[in-house]
Amino acid sequence: MKKLVAGIILLLAPLTAAQAETLKIGVDLTYPPYNYFDDANQPAGFDVELVKLIGQKTGSEVSFNDTRFENLILGVSSDQFNVIASTLYVTPARAKQIDYIPYMKTGVSIAVSASSGENFTRPEELCGKRVGSIKGAAWIPELEKLNTSVCSANPIDSREFPTSPETTQALMSGGVDAQLENSAVLADAAKKLNGRLKVTSSEQLYPVIVGFGVKKGNTEVATFLRDTLAKLDGDADYEALFSKYGVAKSTDAEFKAAIGE
């Protein structure tokens, strides 16, 4: 259910030369540590803090619309909001639907229930297994590719769930054998579950670039975000935010590679 989060309006004196914008943010607030509701039922997490920082630095008005991940591209395309800020992975297919403004790079891990005794380290080891993912995840096509190659005789049973927590619930209840998810999200879940969930992959899988998404042709908002991120590069608050969450900034070359240029 979509929920308009009230009371998160920032309109402060601009600290950069960027012209202020009204940023209506579509975000799936079920995805800690990037996007979630805190104990006071307010939006929190890396993406939320990044957008708030942009609002503070430019004097822009910011509001958040809690929207399930699978509906974000439809939402921005139909003007329900004008920016997706929800750890949206960059893919060539999505780049045909929206315009991206990249800002971060990350990757995917595999997790199992600690009581299962499983120890999957690579996707190729998931042949014949039930694998849970959030609906619309960028790595699902990669699993489908495995089913036409190394897993053709014993395909992966890929199952999608509306949210990441629901996928984890399915894993813990035995509904799936493994979960694929963003590495930081799984690390956060493992911590909250006190070791009952175990990350088994030995390295980050499917390295990806993350970007803001705007409606195709919305050059005003896209240019505003792109210019603001460029001006924030090196800013103490901006750098501290990336350090706080242990994430890295993406490069132009990495973004071009991600969209197939």
C-alpha positions in Angstrom: 0.0 0.0 0.0 1.3 3.4 -0.9 1.8 5.7 2.0 2.5 9.4 1.7 4.8 10.2 4.6 3.9 13.6 6.0 6.1 15.9 8.0 9.2 15.2 6.1 9.5 18.6 4.4 12.8 20.3 4.2 13.0 23.9 3.1 16.3 25.4 4.3 18.7 28.1 3.1 20.6 26.9 0.1 24.3 26.1 0.8 25.2 25.7 -2.9 24.5 27.6 -6.1 22.1 24.9 -7.4 18.5 26.1 -8.0 16.0 24.7 -5.6 13.6 22.0 -6.8 10.5 20.3 -5.4 11.6 16.7 -5.0 8.8 14.2 -4.6 10.6 10.9 -3.8 9.3 7.4 -4.5 11.0 5.0 -2.2 10.4 1.4 -0.9 10.7 1.9 2.9 11.0 -1.8 3.6 14.7 -2.0 2.7 17.1 -1.4 5.6 19.7 -0.1 5.9 19.1 2.0 2.7 15.4 2.8 3.2 13.1 2.1 6.1 10.9 3.5 8.9 12.8 4.2 12.1 11.4 3.7 15.6 9.6 7.1 15.4 7.9 5.9 12.1 9.9 8.4 10.1 11.8 7.6 6.8 15.5 6.7 7.4 18.4 5.1 5.8 21.2 5.9 3.3 19.0 6.9 0.3 16.7 8.9 2.6 19.6 10.7 4.2 21.1 11.5 0.8 17.9 13.1 -0.5 17.5 15.0 2.7 21.1 16.3 2.4 20.4 17.4 -1.2 17.4 19.2 0.1 19.4 20.9 2.9 22.2 21.9 0.6 20.0 23.4 -2.1 17.0 24.7 -0.2 14.8 22.2 -2.0 11.5 20.8 -0.7 11.6 17.1 -0.2 8.7 14.6 0.5 8.6 10.8 0.5 6.1 8.4 -0.9 6.4 4.8 0.4 5.9 2.6 -2.7 6.7 -1.0 -3.3 9.7 -1.6 -5.4 8.0 -3.2 -8.3 5.8 -0.1 -8.7 8.5 2.5 -8.6 9.1 2.9 -12.3 5.4 3.0 -13.1 5.0 5.6 -10.3 7.7 8.0 -11.6 6.5 7.5 -15.2 2.9 8.4 -14.3 4.0 11.5 -12.2 3.0 10.1 -8.8 6.5 11.4 -7.8 9.4 12.8 -9.8 12.4 10.9 -8.4 13.0 7.3 -7.5 15.5 7.1 -4.6 15.3 3.5 -3.6 18.7 1.7 -4.2 17.6 1.3 -7.8 20.1 -0.8 -9.7 21.1 0.4 -13.1 20.3 -2.0 -16.0 20.1 -1.5 -19.8 16.4 -2.5 -19.7 15.5 0.0 -17.0 17.5 2.7 -18.8 15.0 2.4 -21.7 12.2 3.3 -19.3 13.7 6.0 -17.1 16.6 8.4 -17.0 19.3 7.6 -14.4 21.5 9.8 -12.3 24.1 7.4 -10.8 25.6 7.9 -7.3 26.7 4.5 -5.8 28.0 1.0 -6.4 27.2 -2.1 -4.5 26.6 -5.9 -5.0 24.7 -8.9 -4.1 25.1 -11.8 -1.6 23.6 -15.2 -0.9 22.1 -16.0 2.5 20.6 -19.2 4.0 19.0 -20.1 7.3 21.8 -21.0 9.6 20.0 -24.1 10.7 19.8 -25.4 7.1 23.5 -26.5 6.9 23.7 -25.0 3.4 26.7 -23.1 2.3 26.2 -21.7 -1.1 29.1 -19.4 -2.2 28.3 -18.9 -5.9 25.1 -18.6 -7.9 26.2 -21.7 -9.9 25.7 -23.8 -6.7 22.0 -22.9 -6.6 20.9 -25.3 -9.4 17.8 -27.2 -8.3 17.3 -24.9 -5.3 14.4 -22.5 -4.4 15.9 -19.0 -4.5 14.0 -16.0 -3.1 14.3 -12.4 -4.3 12.4 -9.2 -4.0 10.1 -8.8 -7.0 11.7 -7.1 -10.0 15.3 -7.5 -8.7 18.0 -6.8 -11.2 19.7 -10.2 -10.7 16.7 -12.3 -11.6 17.6 -12.3 -15.3 21.1 -13.6 -14.2 19.5 -16.6 -12.6 17.5 -17.2 -15.7 20.7 -17.2 -17.7 22.1 -19.9 -15.4 19.0 -22.0 -16.1 19.9 -22.0 -19.8 23.5 -22.9 -19.1 25.0 -24.6 -16.0 21.6 -25.3 -14.4 19.8 -26.5 -17.6 19.4 -30.1 -16.3 18.4 -28.9 -12.8 17.0 -25.4 -13.0 16.9 -22.8 -10.2 13.4 -22.3 -8.9 13.3 -18.5 -8.7 10.6 -17.1 -6.4 9.8 -13.4 -6.1 8.3 -11.7 -3.0 6.8 -8.1 -2.7 9.5 -7.0 -0.2 12.9 -8.0 1.1 11.7 -8.8 4.6 9.0 -11.1 3.2 11.7 -12.9 1.2 13.7 -13.3 4.4 10.6 -14.6 6.2 10.2 -17.2 3.5 13.8 -18.2 3.9 13.5 -18.6 7.7 10.3 -20.6 7.4 11.8 -23.0 4.9 9.8 -21.6 1.9 13.0 -21.1 0.0 16.5 -22.6 0.3 18.4 -19.3 -0.3 17.9 -15.6 -0.6 19.7 -13.3 -3.0 19.8 -9.7 -1.9 21.9 -6.6 -1.7 25.0 -7.3 0.5 24.3 -4.5 3.0 20.6 -5.5 3.3 21.5 -9.1 4.1 24.2 -8.0 6.6 21.6 -5.9 8.4 19.1 -8.7 8.4 21.7 -11.2 9.8 22.5 -8.8 12.6 18.9 -8.3 13.5 18.2 -12.1 13.4 21.1 -12.7 15.8 22.9 -15.2 13.6 19.8 -17.2 12.5 20.4 -16.0 9.0 23.9 -16.6 7.5 25.5 -14.9 4.6 27.4 -17.6 2.7 28.8 -16.1 -0.5 32.5 -15.4 -0.4 32.4 -12.2 -2.3 30.0 -9.6 -3.7 28.1 -11.0 -6.7 26.8 -9.1 -9.7 28.5 -5.7 -8.9 26.0 -3.0 -9.8 25.6 0.7 -10.0 22.8 2.5 -8.2 21.1 5.6 -9.4 18.2 8.0 -8.9 15.5 7.4 -11.5 13.4 10.2 -13.2 10.8 10.1 -15.9 12.1 9.9 -19.4 12.7 13.4 -20.7 12.5 15.1 -17.3 15.7 17.0 -18.0 15.0 19.7 -15.4 15.1 17.3 -12.4 17.7 15.1 -14.0 20.1 18.0 -14.6 19.4 19.4 -11.1 20.3 16.1 -9.4 23.3 15.5 -11.7 24.7 19.0 -11.1 24.0 18.9 -7.3 25.9 15.6 -6.9 28.8 17.0 -8.8 28.9 20.0 -6.5 28.6 17.9 -3.4 31.5 15.7 -4.3 34.1 16.4 -1.7 31.6 18.1 0.7 32.3 17.0 4.3 28.7 16.0 5.0 28.4 14.2 1.7 31.6 12.2 2.2 30.6 11.4 5.8 27.3 9.9 4.7 29.0 7.5 2.3 31.5 6.6 5.0 28.7 6.1 7.6 27.1 3.4 5.5 30.3 1.9 4.1 29.3 2.4 0.4 31.3 3.7 -2.5 30.6 6.3 -5.1 30.2 5.2 -8.7 32.2 6.6 -11.7 31.0 7.7 -15.1 32.8 4.8 -16.7 31.1 2.3 -14.4 27.7 3.8 -15.2 28.3 3.7 -19.0 29.3 0.1 -18.7 26.2 -0.7 -16.7 23.9 0.7 -19.4 25.8 -1.1 -22.1 27.6 1.9 -23.6 
